[in-house]
Amino acid sequence: MALTAEDLDGYEVNRTVQDTVASGRTADPAKCGPIVQALGQSGSAYAATARVGRILLSEGDDSGATMTLASHSAGDARRVVQAFREAAERCTAFTDVEASFDYEAVEVQPDPGYGDESVSVRLTQVVSYPDDKPVRVPFAVVVARKGTTVAMFYTFNDPLGPQGKRPASVPVAIVRAQLDKIGELEVSAAPLERSR
């Protein structure tokens, strides 16, 4: 169900190890926790029946992305997206307690219209050094649900690279390719469901 290199031209696709347990990552303030979890390996505070991860590296100048794909019960899949949406709407700045990174300028973007429902957020990670000015890293997160599957994508711009000062953006091609693949799986499974 998850993307492979054959599904996406121009990207190297690497697997990451994922766990099906709920994420324990926390934020300060706690209401921002779903955003921190979306930036981590577990994805959300809801356990999954299956979870896989991918790191998609662009072979050109485009941004890549890190993706977590999780299968949930129908109710939990909706709750994952709702929790992320509410956190994005209520949070403007927070600290990732585990990693000790600060984030600021959290801003919900117009709904990209992916899948059955989706949320897009931009924010800035602030990396502080004792004897130097903080480095600000533009981040973007997209959370999309298709049926009982939730796909989470995040990317960032290298602050020293050519895109360093520009807002980050998860490549549309990656999101669409993954959601199309989930849709193909749902269509191929439908005849089996009807025959039971």
Secondary structure, 3 states (H helix, E strand, C coil): CCCCHHHCCCEEEEEECCCCCCCCCCEECHHHHHHHHHCCCCCCCCCCCEEEEEEEEECCCCCCEEEEEEECCHHHHHHHHHHHHHHHHHCCCEEECCCCEEEEEEEECCCCCCCCEEEEEEEEEEEEECCEEEEEEEEEEEEEEECCEEEEEEEECCCCCCCCCCCCCCCHHHHHHHHHHHHHHHHHHHHHHHHC
